[in-house]
């Protein structure tokens, strides 16, 4: 039992300096926690907006040189990548590596009308669907994101203000106490410091 305690103490003695170092590194970041939370929210919001921009760009390419075909939804695709095999106007049979855009509601074996970019047949979407399909999910994602991050940033900023106010009050108390001690010492007839002005 004592050997186990000694081992635990040795391990704790080795780990404690590492933890202290890690805390010293994280302490400045902790002081900026509200700003970090808001920055993370902004970065994620921009990324979600870029998803829509990318989808709109792909749609613009498809709209510029639209080819139409009927494709078969293949087995083995997962939610983000549903694969469709279709025949282009030139007779080439294609299965785009990226899958089909806007695949919700598609089942393996189903025949579906697709639109593709004739200059780059890897860009394929379900006919009639556009980047606007992503507006609702992105908007809901942004609302959920900021519903969590905004109160978190506010609470962290409020806690920081309270800590700063408490630290300022403590400094004022110390300064007042030191001032009253110095004033009390000169009134009691104690010798004043050389060069100190009389009150």
N, C-alpha and C positions, 0 to 999 in steps of 0.2 A: 504494500500500500504506500509506504513512504517512497519507494523507488518510483512509483507512478507519479506521485506528487512532485518529486524532484524533476522527473522528465517533463512534466507539464510546466514547471517553473522555468526550466531551461528553454523550452519551446516559446513560452510567453516572453522570456527575456530576448529571444531572437526576433520574434514577430513584432514586439512593441515598437522598436525603432523604425521598422518598415511602415507600421501604421501611422506613427507620428509624422513620418516623412510624407506619406500619402495625404494625411490631413492638412499638412502645411501647404502642399500643392493645391489641394481642393479649396482651402479657405478663401483665397481671392475669388475663385469662381462662385463660392457661396454668397459672397457679398454682392455679386452681380446676378444672382439667381433670377430676379424678375426679368431683367433684360435678356438673359439666356433663354428663358421660357418663351418670351415674345419673339425672339429671333428664330427659334425652332418653329414656332407657328407660322412665321412669315415664309421660311424656307419651304415648309410642307405645302403651304398655300400656293406658292409659286410653282412647285412641282406639279400640283394638281391642275393648275391652270395650263402648264406646259403639256400635260396629257391631252387636254382639249385642243390646244394649238396644233399638236402633232396629228391628232385625228382630223382636224379641219384641213391641214396641209395634205394629208393622204387623200381626203375626199376631193380636194381641188385637183390633184393629179388624175384621179379617176374621172372626174367630170370633164377634164380637158381632152381626154381621148378614151371615151367610154366604149367598152365592149360588153356585150350581154350574152349570158349563157345560162344553162340549167346545170347545177352541180349536185353531186350526191354527197351527203354528210357521211364522213367515214368514222369507223370505230376507232377507239383509242385516244381521242382528243380529251383534253381536260378543259375546265372552265375558261381559262384565258386563251387557250388554243384549241379551237374546233376546226378540224381539217375538212376541206371540201375538194373533191375531184371534179374538174369540169373540162370541157373541150373548147378551145379558143376558136375564133372565126377562121384562123389559118389551119385548123385541124389538129393542133398540138393538145395533148392531154396533160393537164397540169394539176399538181397538188401543192399549193404554196406552202413554204416552210413556216411562215408566220401564222398560217391559218387564215380564217375569214374574219373580217371586222364585224362587230356588232352581232355576235353569235347567239344571244339569249333566245331560248325557246327552241333551239335546234336539237334534233334527236338523230342518232346514228341510223343510216339507211334512208333518211328523209331526202326528197328531192326539193331543191330550193333554187329560186332565181338569184343569180349573182351578177354583179357589175364589177368589171375589172379595168385596170389601166392597160390599154393596148401596147403602150411603150414599155411598161413594166408589169407583166401579168402577175407578179408576186403580190401586188396591191389589189385585194379582192374584198368586196363588201357584200352583204346581203342586200339585194335590190330594194330600194325604197327607204333604206336606213342611212342616216348620216351622223355626223359628229354630235348633233344635238341630242342623240340618245344618251350621251354621257353627261348632259347638263344636270339632270336630277341627282344621279349618284355623286357627282363632284360637289354639287351644292349641299347635299346632305352630309357629305364628308367634311366640308368646311364648317358647317354649322356645328357638327359634333366635335370637331377639333377645337374650335374656339369656345364652345360651351365648357370644355375641360380646361383649356389653357388660360383663358381670360380670368376666371376666378382664381386659378392657381397663381398667376402673375400678380393679381391684386392682393391676395393673401400674403404672398412673399414680400411684396413692397410694403404692405402694412406692418408686417412683423419687423422688417428692417427699420422702418420709421420709429417704431416703438423701442427697438434696441438702441437706436441712436439717441432718442430722447432720454432714455434711462441712463445712457452713458454720459450725456451732457449734464443731466441732473446730478449724477454722482460726482462729476468733475466740479460742478458749482458748489456742492456740499463740501468737498475737500478744500476748495479754495476759500470758502467762507470759514470753515473750521480753522484752517491755517492762519487766516487773517485775524480771527478773534483770539487765537492763542498768542499771536505776535502782539496784538493790541493789549491783551491782558498782561503780558510779561512786562511791557514798558510802563503800564500803570502801577504795577506792584513795586516799582522802584528797582527792578532788576536792571542791570546794565544793558544798554542798547548796543547794537552793533556799531562799530566805528564807521563814521560817515553817514549814519542814518539820520534823516531829518526828524526833528521833533514834531509831534502832532499838535 
